[in-house]
Amino acid sequence: MSETKSETGAVTTSQSTQPRATAEAMNTLRPRVNIFEDAEGITLEADMPGVSKDRLQVQVDKDTLLVEGDVQLALPEAMEAVYADVRATRYSRSFALSGELDVDHIDASLKDGVLRLRIPKREEVRPRKIEIRAG
């Protein structure tokens, strides 16, 4: 199922229809993501509450962007969790990237549980203004 696709096909994400077999996959959450595109590139914002910078991994392999993070749940010393609505402590999401994006210049920041990635378009695919000389 395709979730997000820009007019130019800059980023797409899909969900597998095959059942997940491993225990790790069953305990993995897909973070909610907003993707915005402008003439200069795309911005991806992923909600990853509880993930610190040192427990976050962002990787690009060819045309695939992988975002993963581990949640650190801090309980007071003498306490034990009896019930939890969400038991997963890992976020994972992958995206197919268009060839028009410059993956060598990705900017990433994490603030208040929101990961923000700015992926610029390659210079040759960005719109540009042509100067007209009077002659």
DSSP file (Angstrom, degrees, kcal/mol; ACC not computed):
  #  RESIDUE AA STRUCTURE BP1 BP2  ACC     N-H-->O    O-->H-N    N-H-->O    O-->H-N    TCO  KAPPA ALPHA  PHI   PSI    X-CA   Y-CA   Z-CA
    1    1 A M              0   0    0      0, 0.0    14,-0.8     0, 0.0     2,-0.4   0.000 360.0 360.0 360.0 122.0    0.0    0.0    0.0
    2    2 A S  B     +A   14   0A   0     12,-0.2    12,-0.2     1,-0.2     3,-0.1  -0.659 360.0 178.6 -82.2 130.5    1.6    3.3   -1.1
    3    3 A E        +     0   0    0     10,-2.1     2,-0.4    -2,-0.4    -1,-0.2   0.892  61.2  16.9 -97.5 -51.2    1.3    6.0    1.6
    4    4 A T        +     0   0    0      9,-0.3     9,-0.4    30,-0.0     2,-0.3  -0.986  57.8 162.5-134.1 131.3    3.0    9.1    0.3
    5    5 A K        -     0   0    0     -2,-0.4     7,-0.1     7,-0.1     2,-0.1  -0.945  23.3-145.1-149.0 126.7    4.1   10.2   -3.1
    6    6 A S    >   -     0   0    0      5,-0.4     3,-1.0    -2,-0.3    30,-0.0  -0.284  38.6 -97.1 -80.5 173.3    4.9   13.6   -4.4
    7    7 A E  T 3  S+     0   0    0      1,-0.3    -1,-0.1     2,-0.1     0, 0.0   0.849 129.3  41.2 -58.9 -33.1    4.1   14.9   -7.8
    8    8 A T  T 3  S-     0   0    0      3,-0.0    -1,-0.3    90,-0.0    92,-0.1   0.457 115.7-113.9 -94.9  -1.6    7.6   14.0   -8.9
    9    9 A G    <   +     0   0    0     -3,-1.0     3,-0.1     2,-0.1    -2,-0.1   0.812  61.0 154.5  76.1  29.8    7.7   10.7   -7.0
   10   10 A A        +     0   0    0      1,-0.2    88,-2.3    87,-0.1     2,-0.4   0.879  65.2  11.8 -62.8 -41.4   10.4   12.0   -4.6
   11   11 A V  E     +B   97   0B   0     86,-0.2    -5,-0.4     2,-0.0     2,-0.3  -0.999  64.6 173.7-140.7 135.5    9.5    9.7   -1.7
   12   12 A T  E     -B   96   0B   0     84,-1.7    84,-2.4    -2,-0.4     2,-0.3  -0.965   7.5-168.3-134.1 155.1    7.3    6.7   -1.4
   13   13 A T        -     0   0    0     -9,-0.4   -10,-2.1    -2,-0.3     2,-0.3  -0.992   6.9-169.6-139.9 147.2    6.7    4.2    1.4
   14   14 A S  B     -A    2   0A   0     -2,-0.3     2,-0.5    80,-0.3    80,-0.2  -0.945  17.6-132.4-137.6 158.3    4.9    0.9    1.4
   15   15 A Q        -     0   0    0    -14,-0.8     2,-0.1    -2,-0.3    -2,-0.0  -0.937  26.9-123.4-112.9 130.9    3.6   -1.6    3.9
   16   16 A S        -     0   0    0     -2,-0.5     4,-0.1     1,-0.1     0, 0.0  -0.427   7.5-153.5 -71.1 143.9    4.3   -5.3    3.4
   17   17 A T        +     0   0    0     -2,-0.1    -1,-0.1     2,-0.1    -2,-0.0   0.482  67.8  99.6 -93.5  -4.2    1.4   -7.6    3.2
   18   18 A Q  S    S-     0   0    0      1,-0.1     2,-0.1     0, 0.0    -2,-0.1  -0.604  83.8-106.9 -82.4 142.1    3.4  -10.5    4.5
   19   19 A P        -     0   0    0      0, 0.0     2,-0.5     0, 0.0    -1,-0.1  -0.398  32.2-117.1 -67.0 144.0    3.1  -11.4    8.2
   20   20 A R        -     0   0    0      1,-0.1     6,-0.0    -4,-0.1     0, 0.0  -0.706  29.1-172.8 -84.2 129.4    6.1  -10.5   10.3
   21   21 A A        +     0   0    0     -2,-0.5    -1,-0.1     4,-0.0     2,-0.1   0.821  52.6  80.0 -95.8 -34.4    7.6  -13.6   11.8
   22   22 A T  S  > S-     0   0    0      1,-0.1     4,-1.6     4,-0.0     5,-0.1  -0.396  74.9-129.0 -82.7 154.0   10.3  -12.4   14.2
   23   23 A A  H  > S+     0   0    0      1,-0.2     4,-1.2     2,-0.2    -1,-0.1   0.863 110.1  56.3 -64.6 -36.1    9.7  -11.2   17.7
   24   24 A E  H  4 S+     0   0    0      1,-0.2     3,-0.5     2,-0.2    -1,-0.2   0.916 106.5  49.1 -63.0 -43.0   11.7   -8.1   17.0
   25   25 A A  H >4 S+     0   0    0      1,-0.2     3,-1.2     2,-0.2    -1,-0.2   0.860 108.4  53.7 -65.3 -34.5    9.5   -7.2   14.1
   26   26 A M  H 3< S+     0   0    0     -4,-1.6    -1,-0.2     1,-0.3    -2,-0.2   0.754 108.7  50.2 -71.5 -23.0    6.4   -7.7   16.1
   27   27 A N  T 3< S+     0   0    0     -4,-1.2    63,-0.8    -3,-0.5    62,-0.7   0.052  90.7 104.3-101.2  23.8    7.7   -5.3   18.8
   28   28 A T  E <   -c   90   0B   0     -3,-1.2     2,-0.3    60,-0.2    63,-0.2  -0.902  56.8-151.5-110.5 134.1    8.5   -2.6   16.3
   29   29 A L  E     -c   91   0B   0     61,-3.4    63,-2.3    -2,-0.4    -2,-0.1  -0.779  12.7-134.1-100.0 145.5    6.4    0.6   15.8
   30   30 A R        -     0   0    0     -2,-0.3    63,-0.1    61,-0.2    61,-0.1  -0.889  29.6-131.7 -94.6 114.2    6.1    2.5   12.6
   31   31 A P        -     0   0    0      0, 0.0     2,-0.2     0, 0.0    17,-0.1  -0.339  22.2-106.9 -66.6 146.4    6.5    6.2   13.5
   32   32 A R        -     0   0    0     15,-0.4    15,-2.6    14,-0.0     2,-0.4  -0.523  43.9-163.7 -69.8 139.7    4.0    8.7   12.1
   33   33 A V  E     -F   46   0C   0     13,-0.2     2,-0.4    -2,-0.2    13,-0.2  -0.982  19.9-162.5-134.4 138.4    5.6   10.7    9.3
   34   34 A N  E     -F   45   0C   0     11,-2.6    11,-2.9    -2,-0.4     2,-0.4  -0.970  13.4-164.5-113.8 136.5    4.7   14.0    7.5
   35   35 A I  E     -F   44   0C   0     -2,-0.4     2,-0.4     9,-0.2     9,-0.2  -0.986   6.0-175.7-126.0 127.5    6.5   14.7    4.2
   36   36 A F  E     -F   43   0C   0      7,-2.8     7,-2.8    -2,-0.4     2,-0.4  -0.947   6.1-160.6-121.4 141.6    6.6   18.1    2.6
   37   37 A E  E     +F   42   0C   0     -2,-0.4     2,-0.2     5,-0.2     5,-0.2  -0.969  14.9 164.1-123.5 139.5    8.1   19.0   -0.8
   38   38 A D  E >   -F   41   0C   0      3,-2.8     3,-0.5    -2,-0.4    -2,-0.0  -0.761  56.6 -82.2-134.5-174.2    9.1   22.3   -2.2
   39   39 A A  T 3  S+     0   0    0     -2,-0.2     3,-0.1     1,-0.2    82,-0.1   0.770 126.5  48.2 -64.2 -25.7   11.3   23.4   -5.1
   40   40 A E  T 3  S-     0   0    0      1,-0.2    81,-3.0    86,-0.1     2,-0.3   0.698 123.1 -71.7 -90.3 -21.1   14.5   22.9   -3.1
   41   41 A G  E <   -FG  38 120C   0     -3,-0.5    -3,-2.8    79,-0.3     2,-0.3  -0.987  57.5 -58.8 163.0-156.6   13.8   19.4   -1.7
   42   42 A I  E     -FG  37 119C   0     77,-2.7    77,-2.8    -2,-0.3     2,-0.4  -0.909  27.7-151.0-125.3 154.2   11.8   17.5    0.8
   43   43 A T  E     -FG  36 118C   0     -7,-2.8    -7,-2.8    -2,-0.3     2,-0.5  -0.994  11.0-165.4-122.3 129.4   11.3   17.7    4.5
   44   44 A L  E     -FG  35 117C   0     73,-2.8    73,-3.0    -2,-0.4     2,-0.5  -0.969   2.2-170.2-117.0 126.7   10.4   14.5    6.5
   45   45 A E  E     -FG  34 116C   0    -11,-2.9   -11,-2.6    -2,-0.5     2,-0.4  -0.977   5.3-172.8-119.9 121.5    9.2   14.8   10.0
   46   46 A A  E     -FG  33 115C   0     69,-2.6    69,-2.8    -2,-0.5     2,-0.7  -0.953  22.1-133.4-118.3 129.2    8.9   11.6   12.1
   47   47 A D  E     + G   0 114C   0    -15,-2.6   -15,-0.4    -2,-0.4    67,-0.2  -0.716  36.8 159.4 -80.4 115.0    7.3   11.3   15.5
   48   48 A M    >   -     0   0    0     65,-3.7     3,-1.6    -2,-0.7    65,-0.1  -0.481  17.1-172.9-135.6  63.3    9.7    9.3   17.7
   49   49 A P  T 3  S+     0   0    0      0, 0.0     3,-0.1     0, 0.0    64,-0.1  -0.307  71.2  22.8 -63.0 139.7    8.9   10.1   21.3
   50   50 A G  T 3  S+     0   0    0      1,-0.3    22,-1.9    21,-0.1     2,-0.5   0.375  91.7 120.6  88.9  -4.8   11.3    8.6   23.9
   51   51 A V  E <   -D   71   0B   0     -3,-1.6    -1,-0.3    20,-0.2    62,-0.2  -0.829  48.8-154.4 -97.0 125.7   14.1    8.2   21.4
   52   52 A S  E >   -     0   0B   0     18,-0.6     3,-1.4    -2,-0.5    18,-0.2  -0.529  30.3-105.2 -92.4 165.3   17.3   10.1   22.3
   53   53 A K  E >  S+     0   0B   0      1,-0.3     3,-1.2     2,-0.2    -1,-0.1   0.867 120.1  53.2 -57.3 -39.4   19.9   11.2   19.7
   54   54 A D  E 3  S+     0   0B   0      1,-0.3    -1,-0.3     3,-0.0    -3,-0.0   0.607 109.1  49.8 -76.1  -9.7   22.4    8.5   20.7
   55   55 A R  E <  S+     0   0B   0     -3,-1.4    15,-2.1    15,-0.1     2,-0.4   0.149  94.4  94.3-109.3  17.4   19.7    5.8   20.2
   56   56 A L  E <   -D   69   0B   0     -3,-1.2     2,-0.4    13,-0.2    13,-0.2  -0.907  51.4-171.0-113.8 136.3   18.7    7.0   16.7
   57   57 A Q  E     -D   68   0B   0     11,-3.4    11,-2.8    -2,-0.4     2,-0.4  -0.995   6.1-178.4-128.9 130.3   20.0    5.8   13.4
   58   58 A V  E     +D   67   0B   0     -2,-0.4     2,-0.3     9,-0.2     9,-0.2  -0.993  16.0 172.6-125.3 121.9   19.4    7.3   10.0
   59   59 A Q  E     -D   66   0B   0      7,-2.6     7,-3.1    -2,-0.4     2,-0.5  -0.960  22.6-156.1-133.1 147.6   21.0    5.5    7.0
   60   60 A V  E     +D   65   0B   0     -2,-0.3     2,-0.5     5,-0.2     5,-0.2  -0.993  11.0 179.6-121.0 127.7   20.9    5.7    3.2
   61   61 A D  E >   -D   64   0B   0      3,-2.6     3,-1.7    -2,-0.5     2,-0.5  -0.942  65.7 -56.0-129.0 108.6   21.7    2.7    1.1
   62   62 A K  T 3  S-     0   0    0     -2,-0.5    41,-0.1     1,-0.3     0, 0.0  -0.455 125.0 -14.3  57.1-108.7   21.4    3.4   -2.6
   63   63 A D  T 3  S+     0   0    0     -2,-0.5    34,-3.8    -3,-0.1     2,-0.5   0.077 117.7  95.2-111.3  24.6   17.8    4.6   -3.0
   64   64 A T  E <   -DE  61  96B   0     -3,-1.7    -3,-2.6    32,-0.2     2,-0.5  -0.966  54.4-159.2-121.8 128.0   16.5    3.6    0.4
   65   65 A L  E     -DE  60  95B   0     30,-2.9    30,-2.5    -2,-0.5     2,-0.5  -0.901  11.6-165.9-101.0 128.2   16.3    5.7    3.6
   66   66 A L  E     -DE  59  94B   0     -7,-3.1    -7,-2.6    -2,-0.5     2,-0.5  -0.972   5.8-172.0-120.1 126.5   16.1    3.8    6.8
   67   67 A V  E     +DE  58  93B   0     26,-3.0    26,-2.1    -2,-0.5     2,-0.3  -0.976  14.6 165.0-118.2 122.4   15.1    5.5   10.1
   68   68 A E  E     +DE  57  92B   0    -11,-2.8   -11,-3.4    -2,-0.5     2,-0.3  -0.989   5.8 170.8-137.8 146.0   15.4    3.4   13.3
   69   69 A G  E     -DE  56  91B   0     22,-2.0    22,-3.2    -2,-0.3     2,-0.4  -0.985  23.2-138.4-155.7 146.2   15.3    4.4   17.0
   70   70 A D  E     - E   0  90B   0    -15,-2.1   -18,-0.6    -2,-0.3     2,-0.4  -0.891  21.6-133.1-107.2 134.3   15.2    2.7   20.4
   71   71 A V  E     -D   51   0B   0     18,-3.3     2,-0.7    -2,-0.4   -20,-0.2  -0.679   9.7-150.5 -86.1 134.9   13.1    4.0   23.2
   72   72 A Q        -     0   0    0    -22,-1.9     2,-0.7    -2,-0.4   -17,-0.0  -0.916  10.8-164.3-106.5 107.3   14.6    4.3   26.6
   73   73 A L        -     0   0    0     -2,-0.7     2,-0.7    16,-0.0    -2,-0.0  -0.832   6.2-157.3 -94.1 114.6   11.9    3.9   29.2
   74   74 A A        -     0   0    0     -2,-0.7    -2,-0.0     0, 0.0     3,-0.0  -0.829  11.8-176.5 -97.8 117.5   13.2    5.1   32.6
   75   75 A L        -     0   0    0     -2,-0.7     6,-0.0     4,-0.1    -2,-0.0  -0.855  36.7 -97.2-106.7 146.0   11.4    3.7   35.6
   76   76 A P    >   -     0   0    0      0, 0.0     3,-2.0     0, 0.0    -1,-0.1  -0.261  45.7-102.9 -57.3 153.9   12.1    4.8   39.2
   77   77 A E  T 3  S+     0   0    0      1,-0.3    -2,-0.1    -3,-0.0     0, 0.0   0.819 116.3  39.4 -54.2 -44.6   14.5    2.3   40.9
   78   78 A A  T 3  S+     0   0    0      2,-0.0     2,-0.3     0, 0.0    -1,-0.3   0.251 100.5  96.6 -93.4  14.0   12.0    0.4   43.0
   79   79 A M    <   -     0   0    0     -3,-2.0     2,-0.4    -4,-0.0    -4,-0.1  -0.744  50.2-166.2-108.8 153.6    9.3    0.3   40.4
   80   80 A E        -     0   0    0     -2,-0.3     2,-0.4    -5,-0.0    -2,-0.0  -0.997  29.6-112.6-134.2 138.3    8.2   -2.4   37.9
   81   81 A A        +     0   0    0     -2,-0.4     3,-0.1     1,-0.2    -6,-0.0  -0.563  32.6 175.3 -72.5 125.6    5.9   -1.9   35.0
   82   82 A V        +     0   0    0     -2,-0.4     2,-0.3     1,-0.4    -1,-0.2   0.763  68.6  13.4 -98.6 -34.0    2.7   -3.9   35.5
   83   83 A Y        -     0   0    0      4,-0.0    -1,-0.4     0, 0.0     2,-0.3  -0.998  60.2-178.9-145.1 143.0    0.8   -2.8   32.4
   84   84 A A        -     0   0    0     -2,-0.3     3,-0.1    -3,-0.1    -3,-0.0  -0.970  21.9-154.4-145.2 129.3    1.7   -0.9   29.2
   85   85 A D  S    S+     0   0    0     -2,-0.3     2,-0.5     1,-0.2    -1,-0.1   0.900  96.0  36.0 -64.6 -40.5   -0.5    0.1   26.3
   86   86 A V        +     0   0    0      1,-0.1    -1,-0.2     2,-0.0     0, 0.0  -0.963  62.1 174.7-118.3 119.8    2.5    0.0   24.0
   87   87 A R        +     0   0    0     -2,-0.5    -1,-0.1    -3,-0.1     2,-0.1   0.651  49.1 102.8 -97.6 -17.8    5.1   -2.6   24.6
   88   88 A A        -     0   0    0      1,-0.1   -60,-0.2   -62,-0.1    -2,-0.0  -0.405  43.0-177.1 -69.2 141.0    7.3   -1.9   21.6
   89   89 A T        +     0   0    0    -62,-0.7   -18,-3.3    -2,-0.1     2,-0.4   0.131  59.1  75.2-122.4  17.7   10.4    0.0   22.3
   90   90 A R  E     -cE  28  70B   0    -63,-0.8   -61,-3.4   -20,-0.2     2,-0.4  -0.997  57.5-158.7-136.5 134.7   11.7    0.3   18.8
   91   91 A Y  E     +cE  29  69B   0    -22,-3.2   -22,-2.0    -2,-0.4     2,-0.3  -0.877  18.0 170.5-105.7 143.5   10.7    2.5   15.8
   92   92 A S  E     + E   0  68B   0    -63,-2.3     2,-0.3    -2,-0.4   -24,-0.2  -0.953   5.1 157.3-154.7 135.5   11.6    1.5   12.3
   93   93 A R  E     - E   0  67B   0    -26,-2.1   -26,-3.0    -2,-0.3     2,-0.3  -0.968  16.8-160.2-156.5 140.5   10.5    2.9    8.9
   94   94 A S  E     - E   0  66B   0     -2,-0.3     2,-0.4   -28,-0.2   -80,-0.3  -0.925   4.7-165.6-125.8 153.7   12.0    2.8    5.4
   95   95 A F  E     - E   0  65B   0    -30,-2.5   -30,-2.9    -2,-0.3     2,-0.5  -0.990  21.1-128.4-137.0 141.2   11.5    5.0    2.4
   96   96 A A  E     -BE  12  64B   0    -84,-2.4   -84,-1.7    -2,-0.4     2,-0.4  -0.808  31.6-149.0 -87.5 127.8   12.3    4.7   -1.3
   97   97 A L  E     -B   11   0B   0    -34,-3.8   -86,-0.2    -2,-0.5     2,-0.1  -0.781   9.6-121.4-103.2 142.6   14.1    7.8   -2.5
   98   98 A S    >   -     0   0    0    -88,-2.3     3,-1.5    -2,-0.4   -88,-0.1  -0.422  22.8-119.3 -73.5 152.5   13.9    9.3   -6.0
   99   99 A G  T 3  S+     0   0    0      1,-0.3    -1,-0.1    -2,-0.1     4,-0.1   0.608 107.9  73.1 -67.9 -12.2   17.1    9.8   -7.9
  100  100 A E  T 3  S+     0   0    0    -92,-0.1    22,-3.2    21,-0.1     2,-0.3   0.576  80.3  92.3 -79.3  -7.8   16.5   13.5   -8.0
  101  101 A L  B <  S-I  121   0D   0     -3,-1.5     2,-1.1    20,-0.3    20,-0.3  -0.669  76.3-132.6 -91.5 143.4   17.4   13.8   -4.3
  102  102 A D    >   +     0   0    0     18,-3.4     3,-1.6    -2,-0.3    -2,-0.1  -0.748  25.8 178.7 -93.8  89.3   20.9   14.7   -3.1
  103  103 A V  G >  S+     0   0    0     -2,-1.1     3,-0.7     1,-0.3    -1,-0.2   0.606  72.9  70.0 -71.6 -11.2   21.4   12.0   -0.4
  104  104 A D  G 3  S+     0   0    0      1,-0.2    -1,-0.3    -3,-0.1    -2,-0.0   0.576 100.8  47.1 -79.9  -8.8   25.0   13.3    0.3
  105  105 A H  G <  S+     0   0    0     -3,-1.6     2,-0.3    15,-0.2    -1,-0.2  -0.136  74.1 147.9-126.3  38.0   23.6   16.5    1.8
  106  106 A I    <   -     0   0    0     -3,-0.7     2,-0.5    13,-0.1    13,-0.2  -0.571  32.7-153.8 -75.2 134.8   20.9   15.3    4.2
  107  107 A D  E     -H  118   0C   0     11,-2.4    11,-2.8    -2,-0.3     2,-0.4  -0.946  13.9-171.8-110.2 129.0   20.4   17.5    7.3
  108  108 A A  E     +H  117   0C   0     -2,-0.5     2,-0.3     9,-0.2     9,-0.2  -0.961   9.7 169.6-126.2 139.1   19.0   15.8   10.4
  109  109 A S  E     -H  116   0C   0      7,-2.1     7,-3.2    -2,-0.4     2,-0.4  -0.989  17.5-153.9-143.6 152.9   17.8   17.2   13.7
  110  110 A L  E     +H  115   0C   0     -2,-0.3     2,-0.4     5,-0.2     5,-0.2  -0.988  22.7 160.6-130.0 121.6   15.9   15.8   16.7
  111  111 A K  E >   -H  114   0C   0      3,-2.1     3,-1.7    -2,-0.4    -2,-0.0  -0.976  67.2 -12.6-145.5 128.4   13.9   18.0   19.0
  112  112 A D  T 3  S-     0   0    0     -2,-0.4     3,-0.1     1,-0.3    -1,-0.1   0.842 127.9 -51.4  53.5  39.7   11.1   17.1   21.4
  113  113 A G  T 3  S+     0   0    0    -62,-0.2   -65,-3.7     1,-0.2     2,-0.5   0.565 113.5 115.9  78.8   8.7   10.7   13.6   20.0
  114  114 A V  E <   -GH  47 111C   0     -3,-1.7    -3,-2.1   -67,-0.2     2,-0.5  -0.951  52.8-153.2-115.9 118.8   10.4   14.8   16.4
  115  115 A L  E     -GH  46 110C   0    -69,-2.8   -69,-2.6    -2,-0.5     2,-0.5  -0.774  12.7-164.9 -86.7 128.2   13.1   13.8   13.9
  116  116 A R  E     -GH  45 109C   0     -7,-3.2    -7,-2.1    -2,-0.5     2,-0.5  -0.969   6.0-174.5-119.8 120.7   13.4   16.3   11.1
  117  117 A L  E     -GH  44 108C   0    -73,-3.0   -73,-2.8    -2,-0.5     2,-0.6  -0.951   8.1-163.3-113.6 131.0   15.2   15.4    7.9
  118  118 A R  E     -GH  43 107C   0    -11,-2.8   -11,-2.4    -2,-0.5   -75,-0.2  -0.965   8.6-175.7-113.1 117.3   15.8   17.9    5.1
  119  119 A I  E     -G   42   0C   0    -77,-2.8   -77,-2.7    -2,-0.6   -13,-0.1  -0.936  14.4-148.9-116.0 109.1   16.8   16.2    1.8
  120  120 A P  E     -G   41   0C   0      0, 0.0   -18,-3.4     0, 0.0   -79,-0.3  -0.350  16.6-113.9 -75.5 156.1   17.7   18.7   -0.9
  121  121 A K  B     -I  101   0D   0    -81,-3.0   -20,-0.3   -20,-0.3     5,-0.1  -0.560  43.5 -91.2 -79.6 153.2   17.1   18.0   -4.6
  122  122 A R    >>  -     0   0    0    -22,-3.2     3,-1.7    -2,-0.2     4,-0.8  -0.356  38.2-114.9 -61.7 147.2   20.2   17.7   -6.8
  123  123 A E  G >4 S+     0   0    0      1,-0.3     3,-0.8     2,-0.2    -1,-0.1   0.845 112.1  58.2 -54.7 -39.7   21.2   21.0   -8.3
  124  124 A E  G 34 S+     0   0    0      1,-0.2    -1,-0.3   -24,-0.0    -2,-0.1   0.662 107.9  45.9 -71.7 -14.9   20.5   20.0  -11.9
  125  125 A V  G <4 S+     0   0    0     -3,-1.7    -1,-0.2   -25,-0.2    -2,-0.2   0.500  89.3 102.4-104.4  -4.8   16.8   19.2  -11.1
  126  126 A R  S << S-     0   0    0     -3,-0.8   -86,-0.1    -4,-0.8     2,-0.1  -0.516  81.6-107.3 -75.1 144.1   16.0   22.3   -9.1
  127  127 A P        -     0   0    0      0, 0.0     2,-0.3     0, 0.0    -1,-0.1  -0.434  43.2-171.9 -66.2 146.1   14.1   25.1  -10.9
  128  128 A R        -     0   0    0     -2,-0.1     2,-0.4    -3,-0.1     0, 0.0  -0.981  23.6-117.6-141.2 154.6   16.2   28.0  -11.7
  129  129 A K        -     0   0    0     -2,-0.3     2,-0.6     1,-0.0     0, 0.0  -0.760  23.9-141.4 -93.5 133.8   15.6   31.5  -13.0
  130  130 A I        -     0   0    0     -2,-0.4     2,-0.3     2,-0.0    -2,-0.0  -0.842  15.9-133.7 -97.5 124.0   17.2   32.4  -16.4
  131  131 A E        -     0   0    0     -2,-0.6     2,-0.5     1,-0.0     0, 0.0  -0.600  15.1-148.2 -78.8 134.6   18.6   35.9  -16.6
  132  132 A I        -     0   0    0     -2,-0.3     2,-0.4     2,-0.0    -1,-0.0  -0.902   8.4-153.5-107.1 126.2   17.7   37.8  -19.7
  133  133 A R        -     0   0    0     -2,-0.5     2,-0.4     2,-0.0    -2,-0.0  -0.786  13.6-129.4 -99.0 140.4   20.2   40.3  -21.0
  134  134 A A              0   0    0     -2,-0.4    -2,-0.0     1,-0.1    -1,-0.0  -0.698 360.0 360.0 -83.8 136.6   19.1   43.3  -23.1
  135  135 A G              0   0    0     -2,-0.4    -1,-0.1     0, 0.0    -2,-0.0   0.421 360.0 360.0-147.4 360.0   21.2   43.5  -26.2
